[in-house]
Amino acid sequence: MKQKERERQNGGNGRPCVHRLSGRINAPKECIFNYECYHCLYDQWLDNLDSFQEDDHGVDENKDAVFLLVA
């Protein structure tokens, strides 16, 4: 069994997520990818959310958009 599979099954390794440490999120989240964020779907989701908000989309058009995070 690979290390990352073991960490996923064990629910993490006690390392707080970098987004938690930086104050970007308030959720108690642990890093299961040894701070290799390019593997993390949560990191990608946050980046996509930021880029969506930074794009010149009409805020009124998208105010009812719903984002779903599946862990």
C-alpha positions as CSV (number, residue, x, y, z in Angstrom):
1,M,0.0,0.0,0.0
2,K,1.3,3.4,-1.0
3,Q,2.0,6.1,1.7
4,K,-0.7,8.4,0.3
5,E,-3.3,5.7,0.3
6,R,-2.4,4.9,4.0
7,E,-2.7,8.6,4.9
8,R,-6.1,8.9,3.3
9,Q,-7.3,5.8,5.1
10,N,-5.9,7.1,8.4
11,G,-7.6,10.5,8.0
12,G,-4.5,12.6,7.7
13,N,-1.2,12.9,9.4
14,G,-1.7,15.8,11.8
15,R,-0.4,18.4,9.5
16,P,-2.7,21.4,9.1
17,C,-3.6,22.5,5.6
18,V,-1.5,25.4,4.3
19,H,-4.8,27.3,3.5
20,R,-5.7,26.9,7.2
21,L,-2.3,28.2,8.3
22,S,-2.5,31.2,5.9
23,G,-6.0,32.1,7.1
24,R,-7.5,31.5,3.7
25,I,-10.0,29.1,5.2
26,N,-11.3,28.7,8.8
27,A,-12.2,25.0,8.5
28,P,-10.1,22.5,10.5
29,K,-8.4,20.7,7.6
30,E,-5.4,18.4,7.6
31,C,-3.0,18.0,4.7
32,I,-2.9,14.4,3.4
33,F,-0.5,15.1,0.6
34,N,2.6,16.1,2.5
35,Y,2.2,19.8,1.4
36,E,2.2,18.9,-2.3
37,C,-0.8,21.0,-3.1
38,Y,-0.8,20.1,-6.8
39,H,-2.3,16.7,-5.8
40,C,-5.1,18.2,-3.7
41,L,-8.5,18.7,-5.2
42,Y,-9.4,21.1,-2.4
43,D,-6.5,23.3,-3.4
44,Q,-7.6,23.2,-7.0
45,W,-11.2,24.0,-6.1
46,L,-10.1,27.0,-4.0
47,D,-7.9,28.3,-6.9
48,N,-10.8,27.8,-9.4
49,L,-13.1,29.7,-7.0
50,D,-10.6,32.6,-6.7
51,S,-10.2,32.7,-10.5
52,F,-13.9,32.7,-11.0
53,Q,-14.3,35.6,-8.6
54,E,-11.4,37.5,-10.2
55,D,-12.8,37.1,-13.8
56,D,-14.9,39.9,-15.1
57,H,-18.1,37.9,-14.8
58,G,-21.3,39.8,-13.9
59,V,-21.7,39.3,-10.1
60,D,-25.5,39.5,-10.4
61,E,-25.6,36.8,-13.1
62,N,-23.7,34.3,-10.9
63,K,-24.9,35.2,-7.4
64,D,-27.0,32.1,-7.2
65,A,-24.1,29.7,-8.2
66,V,-23.7,26.8,-5.9
67,F,-20.3,25.1,-5.3
68,L,-20.2,21.6,-4.0
69,L,-17.1,20.1,-2.4
70,V,-17.1,16.4,-2.1
71,A,-14.5,15.0,0.2
